[in-house]
């Protein structure tokens, strides 16, 4: 493996850490000083009395369309499909229970929502396609009934074939996204990291199939990553889900990073049934054909992360991709990917050759990065 942090990559990460610190400071100032410029609240909301001087909207989309950038969201349920495409927008949920933003689109019907008619990103409940967006104290959910569909027989005419249902899409134009104290719920493809750098802190992300995936740089710090049960039946010992499916470009030193986090499970998720991740090589059009991107060398690292016993003893899993002949016959393995752990703990940890550890020099580099990150966040 090449150096875990290239010099250019380290500089980019360091800049990100500093920027995150300023972003986080801005979020806390907004909360502490009530520097909102709009309120979203349902009729009869008690929050309206506290922010009587602010323009009030019945929907988050309405406040965004009006051009507001510091938006307070009162407790409640909001059935909305949102796209944030302006820089430096902050959505802050009010109250102890985060306001819930939910929508039930799925890939099989959601191509109409995406510029390339691609259903998976088009299914997202919340799409971020801007720089410096902050989400705080929100519950974002894709409420498509994945479990019912998953439990249907393959020959059932009611079964949806393309059931991917994204809750949060970090789109190609996103960068420096910060998500704090929030809940992101889905099943398959919950968080799609398709853009630049993003940071999740003290948040919970749930799902079951490749539910954190993409080619972006994402740091999950002090987060709970919850594996959810499947709707269909499995044989004992079968893999029932995968936490990650990174498609990180080989030139990018980092992909999906989990720091001081916890891998937990819902009731009904068996022991030894969920992998830490598998390598996604998206089918891409090249001059000589359309096949799995050979430069998508996925990167995922778990540092100081507690793992429950649902994690597979082998750790990681393989994933098929499109071969040059057009068939789904190419098998990409964890050994071909950049999958590592360091100081993992809990019943899901095993000392096996398939679960590679960072080298000493790589660990030193990573620890330096983590230290910088913690200092920046607590300064």
C-alpha positions in Angstrom: 0.0 0.0 0.0 1.2 3.5 -0.8 1.7 6.1 1.9 -1.7 6.4 3.7 -1.5 10.2 3.4 0.2 11.7 0.4 1.7 15.2 0.9 -1.0 16.8 -1.2 -3.7 14.8 0.5 -2.4 15.8 4.0 -2.5 19.5 3.1 -6.0 19.1 1.8 -7.1 17.3 4.9 -5.4 20.0 7.2 -7.3 22.7 5.3 -10.5 20.8 5.8 -9.9 20.4 9.5 -9.4 24.2 9.9 -12.5 24.9 7.8 -14.6 22.4 9.8 -13.6 24.3 13.0 -14.8 27.6 11.6 -18.0 25.9 10.3 -18.7 24.3 13.7 -18.0 27.6 15.5 -20.6 29.2 13.2 -23.2 26.6 13.9 -22.8 27.0 17.7 -22.9 30.8 17.3 -26.1 30.5 15.3 -27.7 28.3 18.0 -26.5 30.4 20.9 -27.4 33.8 19.5 -30.5 32.7 17.6 -29.1 34.3 14.4 -31.8 32.8 12.2 -33.4 34.6 9.3 -36.4 32.3 8.9 -38.6 29.9 10.8 -40.3 26.8 9.5 -43.1 25.7 11.7 -46.5 23.9 11.4 -49.6 25.8 12.5 -49.9 26.1 16.2 -46.2 25.5 16.9 -45.0 26.8 20.2 -41.7 27.8 18.5 -43.5 30.6 16.6 -43.8 32.6 19.8 -40.1 32.5 20.5 -39.2 33.7 17.0 -42.1 36.1 16.3 -40.0 38.5 14.4 -38.8 36.1 11.8 -40.5 35.3 8.4 -42.5 32.1 8.9 -43.0 29.3 6.4 -45.0 26.1 6.5 -42.3 24.1 4.6 -38.5 24.0 4.5 -38.6 24.1 0.7 -40.5 27.4 1.0 -37.9 29.0 3.2 -35.1 27.8 0.9 -36.9 29.1 -2.2 -37.3 32.4 -0.6 -33.5 32.7 -0.3 -33.0 32.3 3.4 -29.7 30.8 4.7 -30.1 30.4 8.5 -33.3 28.5 8.9 -34.7 27.2 12.1 -37.0 24.2 11.8 -39.6 23.7 14.5 -40.4 20.2 15.8 -42.7 18.1 13.6 -42.9 15.9 10.6 -42.2 17.4 7.1 -43.0 15.3 4.1 -40.6 17.0 1.7 -38.0 16.2 -0.9 -35.4 18.9 -0.6 -32.4 20.1 -2.7 -30.0 22.6 -1.2 -28.0 24.2 -4.0 -26.9 27.5 -2.4 -23.7 27.8 -0.5 -23.5 28.4 3.3 -27.0 27.3 4.1 -27.7 26.1 7.7 -30.8 24.1 8.8 -31.2 23.8 12.5 -33.8 21.7 14.2 -35.4 23.1 17.4 -36.3 21.1 20.4 -35.0 17.9 22.0 -36.6 15.6 19.4 -35.2 16.5 16.0 -37.8 17.5 13.4 -38.3 14.7 10.8 -37.8 15.3 7.1 -39.1 12.3 5.2 -39.9 11.2 1.7 -40.6 7.8 0.1 -38.9 7.8 -3.3 -37.0 4.8 -4.5 -34.6 4.2 -7.5 -37.2 2.4 -9.7 -39.3 5.6 -9.9 -36.9 8.4 -9.1 -35.0 9.0 -12.3 -37.3 11.9 -13.0 -35.7 13.7 -10.1 -32.1 13.4 -11.4 -30.3 15.3 -14.1 -29.0 12.1 -15.6 -32.2 10.1 -15.1 -30.4 8.0 -12.5 -32.8 6.7 -10.0 -30.5 6.0 -7.0 -29.4 9.7 -6.4 -32.8 10.9 -7.6 -34.4 9.0 -4.7 -32.8 11.2 -2.0 -34.9 12.8 0.6 -32.4 15.6 1.1 -29.8 16.5 -1.6 -26.9 18.8 -0.9 -25.2 20.3 -4.0 -23.5 23.3 -2.5 -20.5 24.3 -0.3 -20.5 24.9 3.4 -24.0 23.5 4.2 -24.7 22.6 7.8 -27.4 20.4 9.2 -28.0 20.3 12.9 -30.4 18.4 15.1 -32.4 16.9 12.2 -34.0 13.5 11.4 -33.7 12.8 7.7 -35.4 9.6 6.5 -36.2 7.8 3.3 -39.5 6.2 4.3 -39.9 3.8 1.3 -41.1 0.5 2.7 -38.0 -1.4 1.9 -38.7 -4.2 4.3 -42.0 -5.1 2.8 -40.6 -5.1 -0.7 -37.5 -7.1 0.4 -39.8 -9.7 1.8 -41.7 -10.3 -1.4 -41.0 -13.2 -3.7 -38.9 -12.5 -6.8 -41.9 -13.4 -9.0 -44.3 -11.2 -7.1 -45.5 -8.5 -9.6 -45.7 -6.1 -6.7 -42.0 -6.4 -6.0 -40.0 -3.3 -6.8 -36.8 -4.3 -8.7 -34.7 -1.2 -8.0 -35.4 -0.6 -4.3 -32.4 1.7 -3.5 -33.8 4.6 -1.4 -31.3 7.3 -0.4 -32.0 9.5 2.6 -29.1 12.0 2.2 -27.2 12.7 -1.0 -24.0 14.6 -0.9 -24.0 15.5 -4.6 -21.1 16.2 -6.9 -21.2 19.9 -6.2 -21.1 19.5 -2.4 -18.1 20.2 -0.2 -17.4 21.1 3.4 -20.8 19.6 4.5 -21.2 19.3 8.3 -23.9 17.2 9.9 -24.2 17.3 13.7 -26.4 15.7 16.3 -28.7 14.3 13.6 -30.3 11.0 12.6 -30.2 9.7 9.1 -32.4 6.7 8.5 -32.9 4.3 5.5 -32.2 0.8 4.5 -30.4 0.4 1.2 -28.1 3.3 0.2 -28.9 5.6 3.1 -26.0 8.1 2.7 -24.6 8.6 -0.8 -21.3 10.5 -0.7 -20.9 11.6 -4.3 -19.2 14.9 -3.7 -16.3 16.5 -1.8 -15.5 16.6 1.9 -18.1 16.1 4.6 -18.1 15.6 8.4 -20.6 13.9 10.6 -20.4 14.3 14.4 -22.5 12.7 17.2 -25.0 11.4 14.7 -26.8 8.1 14.0 -26.9 6.6 10.5 -28.9 3.4 9.9 -29.4 1.0 7.0 -28.7 -2.5 5.8 -27.3 -2.8 2.2 -24.2 -0.6 1.3 -25.9 2.1 3.3 -22.8 4.4 3.4 -21.3 4.6 -0.1 -19.7 6.7 -2.8 -16.4 8.3 -3.7 -16.5 11.3 -1.4 -14.2 12.0 1.7 -16.4 11.5 4.7 -15.4 11.5 8.4 -17.8 10.0 10.9 -16.7 11.1 14.4 -18.4 9.8 17.5 -21.3 8.4 15.4 -23.5 5.4 15.8 -23.8 3.2 12.7 -26.8 1.0 13.0 -27.3 -2.1 10.9 -31.0 -2.9 10.3 -32.7 -6.2 9.6 -33.7 -7.5 6.2 -37.2 -8.3 5.1 -36.3 -11.6 3.3 -35.1 -14.8 4.9 -31.5 -15.9 4.9 -29.7 -19.1 5.6 -27.6 -19.2 8.8 -24.2 -17.8 8.1 -25.2 -15.8 5.0 -24.1 -12.2 4.6 -27.2 -10.0 5.1 -25.8 -6.6 4.7 -22.8 -4.3 4.2 -22.1 -1.1 6.1 -20.0 0.6 3.3 -19.4 0.5 -0.4 -16.7 3.0 -1.2 -15.8 3.9 -4.8 -12.9 6.2 -3.8 -10.7 7.3 -6.7 -7.2 5.9 -6.5 -5.7 9.4 -6.5 -7.7 10.3 -3.4 -5.9 9.3 -0.1 -9.0 9.0 2.0 -12.6 7.7 1.5 -14.9 6.7 4.4 -13.3 7.2 7.9 -14.9 6.2 11.1 -13.4 7.6 14.3 -14.4 6.8 17.9 -17.7 5.4 16.6 -20.0 2.4 17.4 -21.3 -0.3 15.0 -24.5 -1.5 16.5 -27.6 -3.4 15.3 -31.3 -3.5 15.5 -33.1 -6.5 17.0 -33.3 -9.3 14.4 -29.8 -8.8 12.9 -27.9 -12.0 13.6 -24.3 -12.5 14.7 -21.7 -12.7 11.9 -24.1 -11.3 9.2 -22.8 -7.9 8.2 -19.6 -6.9 6.5 -17.6 -3.7 7.2 -17.8 -2.9 3.5 -17.3 -4.1 0.0 -15.6 -2.4 -3.0 -18.0 -0.6 -5.4 -16.6 -0.1 -8.9 -19.3 1.9 -10.7 -20.1 1.0 -14.3 -18.6 3.8 -16.3 -18.4 4.8 -20.0 -14.9 4.8 -21.4 -13.6 5.3 -25.0 -13.2 1.5 -25.3 -16.5 0.5 -23.7 -18.6 0.6 -20.6 -17.4 -1.4 -17.6 -16.5 -1.1 -13.9 -14.2 1.8 -13.2 -10.7 0.3 -12.5 -9.6 3.5 -10.7 -12.3 3.3 -8.1 -10.1 1.7 -5.4 -12.4 2.0 -2.4 -11.0 3.4 0.9 -12.6 2.7 4.3 -10.9 2.8 7.7 -12.3 2.2 11.2 -10.2 3.8 14.0 -11.0 3.3 17.6 -14.4 2.0 16.7 -16.5 -0.5 18.8 -18.1 -3.3 16.9 -21.0 -5.6 17.9 -21.0 -9.3 17.1 -23.1 -8.8 13.9 -19.9 -7.9 12.1 -18.5 -10.7 9.9 -15.5 -12.5 11.3 -13.8 -12.0 7.9 -14.5 -8.3 8.2 -14.9 -7.3 4.6 -16.6 -8.8 1.5 -16.2 -8.9 -2.3 -18.4 -7.2 -4.8 -19.1 -8.0 -8.5 -18.8 -5.4 -11.2 -19.2 -5.1 -15.0 -16.5 -6.8 -16.9 -15.2 -5.5 -20.2 -17.5 -8.0 -22.0 -20.5 -6.4 -20.4 -21.3 -9.2 -18.0 -21.4 -8.9 -14.2 -18.5 -11.4 -13.9 -15.7 -9.2 -12.5 -15.2 -9.9 -8.8 -13.5 -7.1 -6.8 -12.0 -8.3 -3.5 -11.1 -6.6 -0.3 -7.4 -7.3 -1.0 -7.6 -5.1 -4.0 -9.1 -2.3 -2.0 -7.9 0.1 0.7 -9.8 -1.4 3.7 -8.1 -1.1 7.1 -8.8 -1.1 10.9 -6.9 0.2 13.8 -7.6 -0.3 17.6 -11.1 -1.7 17.0 -12.8 -3.3 20.0 -15.9 -5.2 20.9 -17.2 -8.7 20.1 -17.2 -8.0 16.3 -13.4 -7.7 16.3 -11.3 -10.7 15.0 -7.6 -11.1 14.5 -7.6 -12.5 11.0 -5.4 -11.9 7.9 -8.4 -10.7 6.0 -8.8 -7.8 8.5 -5.7 -5.7 7.7 -4.2 -3.3 10.1 -2.5 -0.1 9.3 1.3 -0.1 9.3 3.2 1.9 12.0 3.9 4.8 9.7 0.4 4.9 8.4 -0.9 4.8 12.0 1.3 7.7 13.0 0.0 9.8 10.0 -3.6 8.9 10.8 -3.2 9.7 14.5 -1.8 13.1 13.7 -4.8 13.8 11.5 -7.2 12.7 14.3 -5.4 14.9 16.8 -5.6 17.9 14.5 -9.3 17.2 14.0 -10.1 16.9 17.7 -8.1 20.1 18.5 -9.9 22.0 15.8 -13.3 20.9 17.1 -12.6 21.7 20.7 -10.6 24.8 20.3 
